[in-house]
Amino acid sequence: MNWSSYIESFKHYLSLERSLSEHTIAAYLRDVGKFNEYLAKETPGLLLSGVATKHCEGFLESLGKMGISIASQARILSGLKAFFKYLLFEAVIEKNPIELIEAPRYHRKIPVVLSVKEVDKMLASFDQSLPEGVRNKAILETLYASGLRVSEVIDLKLSELYFEVGFIRVIGKGNKERIVPINQAAMKQITIYVEEVRRLGKINKGKEDFVFLNRRGNPLSRVMVFYIVKDAAKNAGVDKTISPHTFRHSFATHLYERGADLRAIQDMLGHESITTTEIYSKVDNRYLRDAMIQFHPRFGA
């Protein structure tokens, strides 16, 4: 079996066994393809069983020389690790040549976070006498109440709302399911929208289960939600560069500030690694520097 055959079988494994999204699978296959091209150029004829750690290190070094960002290098390495882990599982190789290679380190950008007051101002900015105002407030309440990604909000189904117990069912990245709490304010606004606005509007065939619909009776797009958030920030006088994801960041940060456990926040956000969630502890620590600037007699002396 040659490289292309193994890559094809890897594709089926990711889809059937790992249930990853088409986007993630395509990214993994591109990563493996790049490595294959590198080896074909540097060591023509090298068999998979002959790939060693030095070849992997050489490939990563070549990415750096090409100007590939550290974040992209780390993502490519993740794809290769999945590929070689699969080959090891299938007994194609006896030793994983990339197992001990660490991802290049990079500093995660501290995310922009809204204050509780700014969230309240944005939620209060919608005209509740307008159908779209009722819907748009419900969308922002949902984003902030449960820390959903924008894709998860636009895909949210009526059949996934369990308001009697205060939870919603979310299908996240990689088709992974999680159950997330939702607060009373969000449940109330969604209920008002569903019963007083959505029920009276157009609903296209096959879209009956989607919670949030546009005037044409179809689910909202990511871009539409982006504009809803932007307009709300402008109308509320919030002078920050924000997006729907800002509400996810704010949800997690406000929970951590009030003492929530990082593991609980990880589960609610659907993060695969606790490392991703730990960024919110750094956001919270900014108040330490603010206190230093404000109160230390020698700061800036």
Residue frames as qw, qx, qy, qz and C-alpha x, y, z in Angstrom:
[[0.000, 0.888, 0.460, 0.000, 0.00, 0.00, 0.00],
 [0.447, 0.335, -0.010, 0.829, 1.41, 3.43, -0.96],
 [0.086, -0.116, -0.347, 0.927, 1.11, 6.88, 0.68],
 [0.387, -0.095, -0.257, -0.881, -2.12, 7.80, -1.13],
 [0.615, -0.261, -0.710, -0.220, -3.78, 4.55, -0.04],
 [0.431, -0.273, -0.641, 0.574, -2.86, 5.12, 3.60],
 [0.063, 0.055, 0.117, -0.990, -4.05, 8.71, 3.42],
 [0.508, -0.191, -0.481, -0.689, -7.37, 7.54, 1.98],
 [0.618, -0.324, -0.713, 0.065, -7.82, 4.95, 4.73],
 [0.264, -0.159, -0.448, 0.839, -6.89, 7.63, 7.29],
 [0.276, -0.116, -0.173, -0.938, -9.67, 9.78, 5.85],
 [0.636, -0.305, -0.599, -0.379, -12.22, 6.99, 6.38],
 [0.534, -0.235, -0.653, 0.483, -10.94, 6.48, 9.93],
 [0.063, -0.044, -0.246, 0.966, -11.38, 10.18, 10.80],
 [0.446, -0.146, -0.295, -0.832, -14.88, 10.19, 9.38],
 [0.734, -0.239, -0.562, -0.297, -16.22, 6.86, 10.66],
 [0.680, -0.232, -0.574, 0.393, -14.27, 6.27, 13.87],
 [0.297, -0.160, -0.314, 0.887, -13.57, 9.81, 15.06],
 [0.084, 0.780, 0.619, 0.039, -16.71, 11.43, 13.61],
 [0.275, -0.422, 0.027, 0.863, -14.79, 14.60, 12.79],
 [0.414, 0.767, 0.215, -0.441, -16.27, 17.37, 10.68],
 [0.759, 0.543, 0.217, 0.285, -15.49, 17.61, 6.95],
 [0.120, 0.949, -0.197, 0.215, -13.56, 20.83, 7.61],
 [0.530, -0.673, 0.515, -0.031, -11.30, 19.16, 10.23],
 [0.873, 0.074, 0.451, 0.171, -10.75, 16.08, 8.07],
 [0.591, 0.762, 0.075, 0.255, -9.79, 18.24, 5.08],
 [0.109, -0.913, 0.361, -0.156, -7.28, 20.14, 7.27],
 [0.730, -0.414, 0.541, 0.052, -5.70, 16.88, 8.52],
 [0.837, 0.344, 0.363, 0.222, -5.39, 15.53, 4.99],
 [0.352, 0.904, -0.105, 0.220, -3.76, 18.77, 3.80],
 [0.394, -0.789, 0.468, -0.064, -1.22, 18.49, 6.64],
 [0.808, -0.139, 0.554, 0.148, -0.32, 14.91, 5.74],
 [0.700, 0.647, 0.230, 0.196, -0.17, 15.86, 2.05],
 [0.090, 0.948, -0.279, 0.123, 2.33, 18.64, 2.77],
 [0.562, -0.576, 0.592, 0.027, 4.52, 16.22, 4.70],
 [0.841, 0.227, 0.470, 0.142, 4.31, 13.70, 1.87],
 [0.511, 0.841, 0.021, 0.178, 5.39, 16.37, -0.65],
 [0.200, -0.873, 0.441, -0.066, 8.31, 17.37, 1.59],
 [0.709, -0.320, 0.623, 0.084, 9.55, 13.77, 1.89],
 [0.792, 0.493, 0.334, 0.136, 9.13, 13.14, -1.84],
 [0.338, 0.908, -0.158, 0.189, 11.43, 16.08, -2.48],
 [0.239, -0.787, 0.540, -0.179, 13.97, 15.53, 0.31],
 [0.344, -0.303, 0.888, -0.037, 14.05, 11.70, 0.54],
 [0.666, 0.246, -0.363, -0.604, 12.49, 10.20, -2.62],
 [0.686, 0.091, -0.710, -0.133, 11.23, 6.66, -2.22],
 [0.044, -0.237, 0.753, -0.612, 11.16, 6.71, 1.59],
 [0.448, -0.366, -0.785, -0.221, 8.62, 4.22, 2.94],
 [0.487, -0.700, -0.066, -0.518, 6.27, 5.10, 5.77],
 [0.898, -0.390, -0.154, 0.133, 7.96, 2.51, 7.94],
 [0.702, 0.120, -0.108, 0.694, 11.24, 4.37, 7.40],
 [0.047, -0.812, -0.059, -0.579, 10.04, 7.80, 8.51],
 [0.608, -0.210, -0.499, 0.581, 12.09, 8.90, 11.52],
 [0.252, -0.822, -0.328, 0.391, 11.94, 11.77, 13.99],
 [0.339, -0.383, 0.273, 0.815, 14.64, 13.63, 12.05],
 [0.130, 0.339, 0.665, 0.653, 12.40, 13.72, 8.98],
 [0.195, -0.800, -0.566, -0.045, 9.54, 15.20, 11.01],
 [0.380, -0.705, -0.079, 0.594, 11.83, 17.78, 12.60],
 [0.317, -0.096, 0.467, 0.820, 13.20, 18.71, 9.19],
 [0.025, 0.583, 0.676, 0.450, 9.69, 19.20, 7.88],
 [0.281, -0.854, -0.395, 0.190, 8.72, 21.48, 10.77],
 [0.410, -0.504, 0.162, 0.743, 11.93, 23.46, 10.30],
 [0.239, 0.198, 0.592, 0.744, 11.07, 23.92, 6.61],
 [0.094, -0.780, -0.597, -0.162, 7.66, 25.31, 7.58],
 [0.361, -0.781, -0.139, 0.490, 9.35, 27.94, 9.73],
 [0.370, -0.250, 0.408, 0.796, 11.67, 28.92, 6.88],
 [0.115, 0.451, 0.674, 0.574, 8.66, 29.35, 4.61],
 [0.121, -0.202, 0.128, -0.964, 7.20, 31.87, 7.04],
 [0.539, -0.437, -0.657, -0.294, 4.38, 29.63, 8.28],
 [0.344, -0.652, 0.242, -0.631, 3.11, 31.05, 11.58],
 [0.013, -0.260, 0.882, -0.393, 3.78, 29.25, 14.85],
 [0.618, 0.112, 0.461, -0.627, 0.05, 28.69, 15.34],
 [0.793, 0.411, -0.234, -0.383, -0.21, 27.07, 11.89],
 [0.354, 0.443, -0.816, 0.116, 2.89, 24.94, 12.57],
 [0.296, -0.132, 0.787, -0.525, 1.27, 23.68, 15.77],
 [0.750, 0.266, 0.216, -0.565, -1.93, 22.83, 13.91],
 [0.680, 0.481, -0.513, -0.207, -0.03, 20.96, 11.17],
 [0.105, 0.358, -0.878, 0.300, 1.88, 19.03, 13.82],
 [0.556, 0.019, 0.581, -0.594, -1.44, 18.06, 15.40],
 [0.807, 0.385, -0.106, -0.435, -2.62, 16.65, 12.06],
 [0.514, 0.482, -0.709, 0.025, 0.55, 14.64, 11.60],
 [0.187, -0.265, 0.823, -0.466, 0.34, 13.25, 15.12],
 [0.744, 0.161, 0.345, -0.548, -3.17, 12.02, 14.40],
 [0.748, 0.486, -0.371, -0.258, -1.95, 10.37, 11.19],
 [0.352, 0.435, -0.803, 0.205, 0.98, 8.54, 12.79],
 [0.428, -0.150, 0.687, -0.568, -1.13, 7.53, 15.76],
 [0.834, 0.281, 0.078, -0.467, -3.51, 5.92, 13.27],
 [0.644, 0.505, -0.573, -0.052, -0.64, 4.14, 11.47],
 [0.014, -0.366, 0.837, -0.407, 0.62, 2.81, 14.80],
 [0.647, 0.031, 0.484, -0.588, -2.87, 1.58, 15.66],
 [0.856, 0.407, -0.063, -0.312, -3.08, -0.21, 12.28],
 [0.795, -0.335, 0.432, 0.263, 0.41, -1.72, 12.82],
 [0.650, 0.739, 0.010, 0.177, 1.73, -0.03, 9.67],
 [0.275, 0.684, -0.480, 0.476, 4.62, 1.36, 11.75],
 [0.723, -0.258, -0.577, 0.278, 6.23, -0.02, 14.91],
 [0.404, -0.420, -0.310, 0.751, 7.25, 3.30, 16.43],
 [0.154, 0.921, 0.355, 0.040, 5.68, 6.75, 16.27],
 [0.613, 0.189, -0.006, 0.767, 8.39, 9.11, 14.91],
 [0.001, 0.570, 0.096, 0.816, 6.51, 12.27, 15.86],
 [0.592, -0.599, -0.539, -0.005, 5.26, 11.31, 19.32],
 [0.585, -0.511, -0.245, 0.580, 7.90, 13.18, 21.32],
 [0.289, 0.269, 0.183, 0.900, 8.07, 16.29, 19.15],
 [0.060, -0.607, -0.531, 0.589, 6.56, 19.24, 21.02],
 [0.287, 0.821, 0.413, 0.272, 4.50, 21.89, 19.31],
 [0.365, 0.302, -0.106, 0.874, 6.27, 25.24, 18.87],
 [0.211, -0.581, -0.573, 0.537, 5.37, 27.58, 21.69],
 [0.081, 0.443, 0.261, 0.854, 3.44, 30.73, 21.04],
 [0.034, 0.175, 0.532, -0.827, 1.72, 33.25, 23.25],
 [0.032, 0.610, 0.770, 0.187, -2.03, 33.09, 23.13],
 [0.023, -0.376, -0.076, -0.923, -3.62, 36.46, 22.62],
 [0.069, 0.291, 0.704, -0.644, -5.65, 37.58, 25.61],
 [0.070, 0.528, 0.728, 0.432, -9.21, 37.72, 24.25],
 [0.171, -0.273, 0.017, -0.947, -11.35, 40.84, 24.30],
 [0.227, -0.406, -0.860, 0.210, -13.92, 40.55, 27.08],
 [0.229, -0.623, -0.256, -0.703, -17.03, 42.60, 27.79],
 [0.069, -0.114, 0.659, -0.740, -17.79, 43.83, 31.28],
 [0.055, 0.457, 0.871, -0.172, -21.10, 42.78, 32.83],
 [0.149, 0.655, 0.235, -0.702, -22.27, 46.38, 32.42],
 [0.167, 0.403, -0.550, -0.712, -21.40, 46.34, 28.70],
 [0.039, -0.168, -0.964, -0.203, -23.28, 43.07, 28.22],
 [0.085, 0.589, 0.678, -0.431, -26.32, 44.57, 29.95],
 [0.157, 0.607, -0.075, -0.776, -26.17, 47.68, 27.77],
 [0.141, 0.204, -0.772, -0.586, -26.01, 45.60, 24.58],
 [0.026, -0.332, -0.943, 0.002, -28.92, 43.42, 25.67],
 [0.084, 0.667, 0.493, -0.552, -30.95, 46.54, 26.47],
 [0.014, -0.405, 0.342, 0.848, -30.21, 48.09, 23.05],
 [0.026, 0.195, 0.864, 0.463, -32.79, 46.06, 21.10],
 [0.441, -0.014, -0.006, -0.897, -36.21, 47.47, 20.24],
 [0.208, 0.079, 0.957, -0.187, -38.58, 44.85, 21.62],
 [0.540, 0.501, 0.302, -0.605, -41.48, 46.25, 19.61],
 [0.523, 0.566, -0.490, -0.408, -39.82, 44.88, 16.46],
 [0.993, -0.002, -0.010, -0.114, -39.81, 41.14, 15.60],
 [0.734, 0.433, -0.350, 0.389, -36.07, 41.22, 14.76],
 [0.106, -0.658, 0.447, -0.597, -35.38, 43.04, 18.03],
 [0.833, -0.335, 0.263, -0.354, -37.00, 40.22, 20.01],
 [0.968, 0.204, -0.086, 0.115, -35.08, 37.60, 18.01],
 [0.499, 0.619, -0.370, 0.480, -31.74, 39.39, 18.17],
 [0.362, -0.629, 0.457, -0.514, -31.92, 39.88, 21.94],
 [0.951, -0.164, 0.177, -0.195, -32.70, 36.16, 22.28],
 [0.834, 0.422, -0.232, 0.269, -29.60, 35.35, 20.23],
 [0.199, 0.644, -0.468, 0.571, -27.31, 37.48, 22.40],
 [0.662, -0.483, 0.343, -0.459, -28.91, 36.16, 25.59],
 [0.999, 0.039, 0.020, -0.028, -28.16, 32.62, 24.34],
 [0.629, 0.561, -0.345, 0.414, -24.56, 33.45, 23.39],
 [0.045, -0.610, 0.487, -0.624, -23.88, 34.92, 26.82],
 [0.775, -0.373, 0.214, -0.463, -25.96, 32.48, 28.88],
 [0.971, -0.073, 0.229, -0.015, -24.28, 29.30, 27.64],
 [0.300, -0.661, 0.555, 0.406, -21.02, 30.32, 25.95],
 [0.802, 0.365, 0.468, 0.064, -22.02, 28.89, 22.58],
 [0.322, -0.176, 0.510, 0.778, -20.03, 29.28, 19.38],
 [0.403, 0.373, -0.088, -0.831, -21.84, 31.19, 16.65],
 [0.400, 0.130, -0.804, -0.421, -22.15, 27.97, 14.60],
 [0.142, -0.210, -0.925, 0.282, -23.79, 26.27, 17.59],
 [0.234, 0.394, 0.385, -0.801, -26.31, 29.09, 17.99],
 [0.468, 0.341, -0.331, -0.745, -27.43, 29.11, 14.36],
 [0.445, 0.075, -0.863, -0.227, -27.71, 25.28, 14.42],
 [0.190, -0.006, 0.756, -0.626, -29.64, 25.19, 17.71],
 [0.334, -0.260, -0.769, -0.479, -32.87, 23.17, 17.44],
 [0.573, -0.414, 0.053, -0.705, -36.17, 23.46, 19.30],
 [0.929, -0.160, -0.313, -0.117, -35.86, 19.74, 20.08],
 [0.656, 0.160, -0.463, 0.575, -32.59, 20.48, 21.88],
 [0.164, -0.490, 0.251, -0.818, -34.14, 22.90, 24.37],
 [0.556, -0.351, -0.744, 0.121, -34.84, 21.30, 27.76],
 [0.087, -0.547, 0.144, -0.820, -36.14, 24.36, 29.58],
 [0.759, -0.522, -0.225, -0.317, -38.02, 22.30, 32.15],
 [0.857, -0.372, -0.100, 0.342, -34.63, 21.32, 33.62],
 [0.128, -0.947, 0.155, 0.249, -32.67, 24.42, 32.55],
 [0.517, -0.356, 0.621, 0.470, -30.39, 22.83, 29.93],
 [0.655, 0.641, -0.133, -0.378, -29.81, 22.84, 26.18],
 [0.853, -0.040, 0.442, 0.276, -28.20, 20.16, 24.04],
 [0.195, 0.858, -0.303, -0.365, -25.39, 21.42, 21.82],
 [0.912, 0.217, 0.219, 0.272, -23.67, 19.72, 18.88],
 [0.173, -0.889, 0.259, 0.336, -20.19, 21.23, 18.77],
 [0.271, 0.692, -0.620, -0.249, -16.92, 20.74, 16.93],
 [0.107, 0.263, -0.957, -0.058, -16.30, 17.25, 15.60],
 [0.616, -0.265, -0.541, -0.508, -20.02, 16.50, 15.96],
 [0.341, -0.064, -0.792, 0.502, -19.50, 16.17, 19.71],
 [0.410, -0.674, -0.445, -0.425, -22.53, 16.55, 21.93],
 [0.269, 0.001, -0.609, 0.746, -22.60, 18.39, 25.23],
 [0.292, -0.749, -0.581, -0.127, -25.32, 19.44, 27.66],
 [0.284, 0.203, -0.207, 0.914, -25.05, 23.07, 28.80],
 [0.089, -0.616, -0.621, 0.478, -27.00, 24.97, 31.48],
 [0.108, 0.473, 0.323, 0.812, -28.98, 28.02, 30.37],
 [0.063, -0.161, -0.529, 0.831, -30.22, 30.81, 32.63],
 [0.193, 0.623, 0.691, -0.312, -33.73, 32.11, 33.24],
 [0.144, 0.690, -0.067, -0.706, -33.19, 35.37, 31.32],
 [0.085, 0.304, -0.754, -0.576, -32.20, 33.52, 28.15],
 [0.085, 0.289, 0.952, 0.043, -34.99, 30.96, 28.48],
 [0.185, 0.677, 0.481, -0.526, -37.55, 33.74, 28.95],
 [0.185, 0.630, -0.279, -0.701, -36.34, 35.70, 25.89],
 [0.025, 0.129, -0.898, -0.419, -36.17, 32.58, 23.67],
 [0.142, 0.442, 0.869, -0.173, -39.70, 31.62, 24.76],
 [0.224, 0.711, 0.208, -0.634, -41.03, 35.10, 23.93],
 [0.140, 0.489, -0.577, -0.639, -39.34, 34.94, 20.51],
 [0.026, 0.036, 0.971, 0.235, -40.59, 31.43, 19.70],
 [0.112, 0.530, 0.810, -0.225, -44.18, 32.02, 20.84],
 [0.148, 0.807, 0.293, -0.491, -44.73, 35.64, 19.77],
 [0.165, 0.727, -0.391, -0.540, -42.48, 36.12, 16.75],
 [0.071, -0.293, 0.896, 0.327, -41.21, 32.89, 15.22],
 [0.347, 0.324, 0.866, -0.157, -44.62, 31.15, 15.31],
 [0.383, 0.764, 0.321, -0.407, -46.18, 33.96, 13.27],
 [0.108, 0.712, -0.467, -0.513, -43.41, 34.19, 10.66],
 [0.807, 0.425, -0.325, -0.249, -42.51, 32.19, 7.60],
 [0.555, -0.458, 0.694, 0.006, -40.89, 28.78, 8.22],
 [0.541, 0.465, -0.572, -0.405, -39.57, 26.87, 5.22],
 [0.978, -0.056, -0.087, -0.181, -39.98, 23.14, 4.85],
 [0.851, 0.145, -0.328, 0.384, -37.19, 21.22, 6.54],
 [0.251, 0.411, -0.350, 0.804, -36.31, 24.20, 8.78],
 [0.562, -0.626, -0.324, -0.432, -39.11, 23.70, 11.32],
 [0.806, -0.444, -0.300, 0.253, -36.76, 22.60, 14.12],
 [0.486, 0.243, -0.164, 0.823, -34.25, 25.47, 13.89],
 [0.247, -0.656, -0.491, 0.517, -34.71, 28.00, 16.69],
 [0.046, -0.682, 0.031, 0.729, -33.47, 31.18, 15.03],
 [0.534, 0.468, 0.609, 0.354, -34.83, 32.01, 11.57],
 [0.107, -0.165, 0.174, 0.965, -34.57, 34.97, 9.21],
 [0.462, 0.363, 0.184, -0.788, -37.53, 36.71, 7.59],
 [0.551, 0.323, -0.581, -0.504, -37.41, 34.24, 4.68],
 [0.914, -0.200, 0.075, -0.344, -37.91, 31.29, 7.02],
 [0.838, 0.290, -0.387, 0.251, -34.36, 29.94, 6.88],
 [0.727, -0.520, -0.159, 0.420, -31.70, 29.56, 9.60],
 [0.010, -0.978, 0.158, 0.139, -29.48, 32.60, 10.14],
 [0.777, 0.447, -0.247, 0.368, -25.96, 32.73, 8.70],
 [0.670, -0.339, -0.223, 0.622, -22.79, 33.30, 10.72],
 [0.273, 0.244, 0.127, 0.922, -22.35, 36.64, 8.97],
 [0.328, -0.661, -0.378, -0.560, -25.83, 37.78, 9.98],
 [0.690, -0.630, -0.310, 0.176, -25.13, 37.06, 13.65],
 [0.576, -0.060, -0.043, 0.814, -21.83, 38.93, 13.31],
 [0.031, 0.435, 0.222, 0.872, -23.70, 42.02, 12.09],
 [0.538, -0.687, -0.414, -0.258, -26.30, 41.68, 14.85],
 [0.703, -0.470, -0.228, 0.482, -23.54, 41.77, 17.47],
 [0.414, 0.117, 0.098, 0.898, -21.72, 44.66, 15.75],
 [0.166, -0.587, -0.334, -0.719, -24.89, 46.75, 15.56],
 [0.632, -0.676, -0.378, -0.018, -25.76, 46.04, 19.19],
 [0.642, -0.284, -0.140, 0.698, -22.29, 47.17, 20.30],
 [0.201, 0.292, 0.206, 0.912, -22.61, 50.36, 18.26],
 [0.366, -0.642, -0.395, -0.546, -26.11, 51.14, 19.58],
 [0.709, -0.621, -0.301, 0.143, -24.99, 50.46, 23.16],
 [0.025, 0.943, -0.277, 0.183, -21.91, 52.68, 22.82],
 [0.850, -0.384, 0.304, 0.193, -19.50, 49.79, 23.45],
 [0.354, 0.856, -0.357, -0.118, -16.20, 50.88, 21.93],
 [0.519, -0.413, 0.739, 0.115, -14.49, 47.52, 21.50],
 [0.461, 0.354, -0.662, -0.472, -13.68, 45.33, 18.51],
 [0.516, -0.086, 0.769, -0.367, -16.01, 42.43, 19.16],
 [0.448, 0.096, -0.734, -0.501, -17.70, 39.50, 17.45],
 [0.825, -0.317, -0.235, -0.405, -20.15, 36.77, 18.52],
 [0.785, 0.027, -0.520, 0.334, -17.16, 34.91, 19.99],
 [0.061, 0.433, -0.394, 0.809, -16.64, 37.81, 22.41],
 [0.692, -0.396, 0.047, -0.602, -19.76, 36.68, 24.25],
 [0.935, -0.052, -0.342, 0.076, -18.23, 33.20, 24.60],
 [0.490, 0.294, -0.446, 0.689, -15.06, 34.75, 26.04],
 [0.260, -0.450, 0.231, -0.823, -17.12, 36.95, 28.36],
 [0.863, -0.293, -0.213, -0.353, -19.24, 34.01, 29.52],
 [0.861, -0.008, -0.395, 0.320, -16.13, 32.02, 30.51],
 [0.315, 0.358, -0.359, 0.803, -14.27, 34.96, 32.06],
 [0.440, -0.474, 0.108, -0.755, -17.23, 36.09, 34.19],
 [0.914, -0.271, -0.263, -0.146, -17.73, 32.53, 35.45],
 [0.744, 0.105, -0.397, 0.526, -14.04, 32.24, 36.39],
 [0.051, 0.473, -0.252, 0.843, -14.05, 35.64, 38.09],
 [0.627, -0.428, 0.090, -0.645, -16.88, 34.47, 40.29],
 [0.447, -0.447, 0.731, -0.257, -15.12, 31.28, 41.33],
 [0.932, 0.229, 0.025, -0.278, -16.21, 28.66, 38.79],
 [0.695, -0.346, 0.575, 0.260, -13.87, 25.69, 38.39],
 [0.168, 0.558, -0.559, -0.589, -11.86, 25.64, 35.15],
 [0.131, 0.012, 0.975, 0.181, -12.85, 22.01, 34.52],
 [0.306, 0.593, 0.669, -0.327, -16.52, 22.96, 34.69],
 [0.260, 0.756, -0.114, -0.590, -15.93, 25.85, 32.29],
 [0.033, -0.356, 0.826, 0.436, -14.02, 23.48, 29.98],
 [0.238, 0.288, 0.928, 0.003, -17.00, 21.10, 29.89],
 [0.294, 0.733, 0.429, -0.438, -19.48, 23.91, 29.22],
 [0.200, 0.735, -0.334, -0.555, -17.37, 25.36, 26.40],
 [0.938, 0.309, 0.145, -0.055, -16.68, 21.95, 24.89],
 [0.157, 0.809, -0.565, -0.034, -12.89, 22.43, 24.92],
 [0.924, 0.114, -0.361, 0.044, -10.95, 19.24, 24.24],
 [0.648, 0.093, -0.430, 0.622, -7.96, 20.45, 26.26],
 [0.406, -0.799, -0.338, 0.286, -7.90, 22.29, 29.60],
 [0.479, -0.189, 0.153, 0.844, -4.98, 24.31, 28.18],
 [0.064, 0.476, 0.475, 0.738, -7.40, 26.15, 25.90],
 [0.394, -0.781, -0.455, -0.168, -9.64, 27.01, 28.85],
 [0.622, -0.445, -0.232, 0.601, -6.74, 28.25, 31.00],
 [0.280, 0.364, 0.175, 0.871, -6.53, 31.45, 28.94],
 [0.324, -0.749, -0.347, -0.463, -9.48, 32.76, 30.98],
 [0.679, -0.596, -0.232, 0.361, -7.47, 32.62, 34.20],
 [0.495, -0.024, 0.107, 0.862, -5.01, 35.00, 32.54],
 [0.058, -0.611, -0.367, -0.699, -7.83, 37.35, 31.53],
 [0.559, -0.749, -0.348, -0.073, -8.99, 37.42, 35.12],
 [0.697, -0.354, -0.132, 0.610, -5.47, 38.19, 36.37],
 [0.313, 0.526, 0.158, 0.775, -5.47, 41.52, 34.57],
 [0.382, -0.853, -0.217, -0.282, -7.22, 43.03, 37.57],
 [0.758, -0.453, -0.083, 0.462, -3.98, 42.48, 39.54],
 [0.477, 0.145, 0.162, 0.852, -2.08, 44.84, 37.28],
 [0.108, -0.714, -0.334, -0.606, -4.96, 47.33, 37.32],
 [0.616, -0.754, -0.223, 0.044, -4.86, 47.31, 41.12],
 [0.703, -0.227, 0.027, 0.673, -1.09, 47.82, 41.07],
 [0.280, 0.417, 0.254, 0.827, -1.36, 50.79, 38.72],
 [0.291, -0.755, -0.323, -0.492, -4.14, 52.37, 40.76],
 [0.649, -0.745, -0.101, -0.116, -2.90, 51.84, 44.30],
 [0.825, -0.184, -0.081, 0.528, 0.88, 51.25, 44.49],
 [0.138, -0.939, -0.018, 0.313, 2.64, 54.48, 45.52],
 [0.320, -0.587, 0.535, 0.517, 5.79, 53.69, 43.52],
 [0.640, 0.364, 0.633, 0.240, 4.23, 52.31, 40.33],
 [0.444, 0.778, 0.270, 0.353, 5.47, 54.38, 37.42],
 [0.335, -0.907, 0.088, 0.238, 7.85, 56.37, 39.64]]
